[in-house]
Structures are given as C-alpha cells and as structure tokens.
C-alpha cells in the first residue's frame, strides 16, 4: 500500500494551496483519512481522478498574477509571466495574465485592484501565482480568505519561500522611507538625501549580516 500524503505534500503534488484542499473537503469533493492524532492524510492515486471529474465553472476565468517591485526587475517580471503562461497552457486552461510593477506593500496597484474586483464580482474561478509573496508582501492571507469565501481555487507553483524575499523587503523598506522623508523634508532636500543614504547603508549592513 502506498504511503498516504500529508496535506502539505498533497497540496504540492496537485499544485494548489492548502486552503484549497480544505475547501474541497468542506464541499465534499474529497474525503481524506485521518490519523489517530487528527491529521489529514491523502491517497493521491484516488485524489487525482476525483478532481479530474469535477467540472469547472466555465463562466469564471483563470487569472495568473505576476509582480515585481521596481523597473530594475522587469526581466524577472517577464520570467514570471512565461512560467505562469506555460503552466496554465499545459493544464489546458483558458487564462488571463495580470502583471504589476510596484511594492509588495502597496495595496493600490492597478493590476491588484483589477484582480480583486474580478474576484468580488465572481468572475474568477482560479488564481495562479509563482509564489505567495508575489501577491502581497504582507496581507496575502486576507486575499486568500476572500478567495476561499468566493470559492476561488488558489494555485501556488512554488510552495516554498520566495528566494528574493530579503531583497524585495529591503526595497519595500526603502520605498516607505523615501515617501515619508519626501513628505517631511521635500524630495530634493539635502536632509532628505542624507536620511536616505543612512537608511540604505543600514539596510545593506543588515542584509549582509543575514545568514
């Protein structure tokens, strides 16, 4: 008998988020076994056919979302889009790619607002990401909660931590400092420039000390 998979292993094997498996269980699409300790266990051989038989709502589209923090990362944005397009095409999905260029701490990006509007209007059946942090640096779980309430399947291609977390976080911190210091001292003031240089040096030093 094959070893049963944990919920994390099953999510990775199917290319979906853990919350998606829990939602499918509530909807009666899947029925995992449970250990004596109450942990879910999945038979992948039985799980895949049951999901293949489930018919998607053709009126709700698949959206693949990509994001980078600034213009210097445009090449990475194109790579993300290519990965998402290839994955969606291989699954046979009809999809739309939404790409944003902006901080992961900015909730007002045009693409993100368009995505949220489509989800709230019940126009999205599936959301595909390369990493969870590509959606938002902080607050992604809130959007995943909205997706769950709207029965939107969330597919995260890489369940691990985004390898560029530290670099993106440093850039987000610098962006916040830049905005607030410009408001306080003016964007071209010497005091503002000195403050930014000191912050940049501190961020670089902290990043260099990270293991």
N, C-alpha and C positions, 0 to 999 in steps of 0.2 A: 504494500500500500504506500502510495506517495505521501511524503510529508506534507501536512497542511501548512498553509502560509499564514503569517500574521497579517494584521490589517495594513501595516506599512508595506510589507512585501507584496501583498495583493494589489495595493494601490499603484506601486511602482510597476508591477508586471502588466497592469491594464492601462497604465499611462493616465491615471486620474488622481484626484486629490482624495485624501482620507475621508473628508466630509462628504464627498460624492458617494462613497461606499455606504456610509451611514444613512444617507438619504435614500439610496436604493433599497436598503434593508427596511426602512420605515414604510416605503411604498410597496413592499412585498416583491420587488424584482429579484432579490437574492435572499438566501437564508443561511447565514454562516453557522458553523458549530461553535460551541463554547467550551472552554476548559473548565476544570473544577474551580479555578480562580476567577472565572467570569470573563476571560479574554476571548475575543473573537478569533476564529480560525477558518480559513477558506480553502476549499478544494478547487484549485484553478482549472482543472480539467472539466469540472461541472459548471464553473462560474462563467467561462467564456461563452459556451453555447447559449446559456440563458440570456446573456446580454445581447448576443447577436440577434436573437429572436425579437428583442424589444424594438418596436418601430419608433423612430424619432419623429417629432412634430415637424413636418416639412415647412410649416409657416414660420418656424423660428430658426434663425440662421446661426452659423458658427462664426465667431469673431476671434481672430488671432491678434493679440495685442503685444506690441513691442515698444520699448522705451530706452533712451539713454539720457544722461544728464546734461550734456552740452554738445556744441558743434564739433568739438575735437573728437567726439566718439561716433561720428556719422558712419564710419566704416563698420563699427560694431553694430549699429542700428541695421545696416544692410544685411549683416550676417544673421542677426536675429530674425529678420523678415524672411530670409532664404530658408532658415531652419524651420520656421513655422509653416511657410508655404509648402515645403517638401513634405513635412509630416502630415498636414491636412490633405494634401493631394494623395498621399499613399493610403490614407484612410477612406478615400473616395468621398470626402465631404465637400460640399459647396460652401465656400468661406469668403470672408472679407478680412483684410488686414488693416488694423488701425495702428498708426505709429505716432509716438510723441517724442518731442525733444524738450526735456525740462527736468527739473529736480524731482526726485522721488518723494520729496516732502511738499510738493506743490499740488494742491487738490484742484486747481483751476485750469489745468491743461486742456486744450480743445479736444484732443482725442479721448482723454479720460472722461470728460463731460459727455461726449457723444456716446461713449460706451455705456456709461451709467444710465443715460436717458433711454437707450435702446433696451437695456435690461429691465428698467422700471416699466417700460411700455410693453413688456412681454414679447419683445421681438428677438430675443437671444435665447437659443437653446443650449449653446455650448461656448465656453470661453477657454482659449488655449494660450498658454504662456510658456516661455522658455524657463523662467524662474519666478518664484512667488514675488521676489523683490522688484521685478520689472514692473509690477502693477503700481505699488507704492512702497516707499521705504518703511513707513510706519502707517498702520491703519488698513493694511491689506485684508486682515481678518474681518473687518467690518464689511468690506465689499463682498468677501466670500460668504458672509452671513446673509447679505442681500441676495446673492446668487442662490443660496440654499433655499431661501424663502420663495424665490421666483422659479425654483426648480431648474436652475441653470447648471449644467454639468461643467465642472472646472477641471481642465486637463493641464497639468504642470509637467513639462517634458523632463525637467531635471529637478528631482525632489530634494537634492542636496542644497547646501548653501551656495548662493551666488559667489563665484570666485572674486568678483570685483567689489565686494561689499565695502571693504575698508576704503578703497579709492573713491567710490561713489559717496560714501558717508562723509569723507573729508571734504569733497567738493560741495556737498549739501551744506555742511557747516560754514564753509567759506561764503557760500551764496547768501546764507542768512546774515552773516556778519556784514557782508557788502551792502545788503539792502538797508539794514538798520543803521550802519555807520553813515551811509549816504544821507539818510533822513536826518541824522543828528548833526552832521558836520558839512554836508554838501558833497556831491560826488567827486569834486576835483580839489577839495581842500587838502593841505599838507597834513593836517591832523588825521584826516581820514586815511590817507595813503600810509602814514606811519602805523596806524592801527592795523590796517590790512596786512602790512608786511610782518608785523609782530605776530598776528594770528596765523599767517601762512607758515612762519618759522616754527610756531608751537605745534601746529598740526603735522608738519613734516617730521618734527622731532618725535612726536608721539607715535606716528606711524612707523618710524624707523625702529622704535623700541618694541613694537609688537612682535611676538614670536611667529 
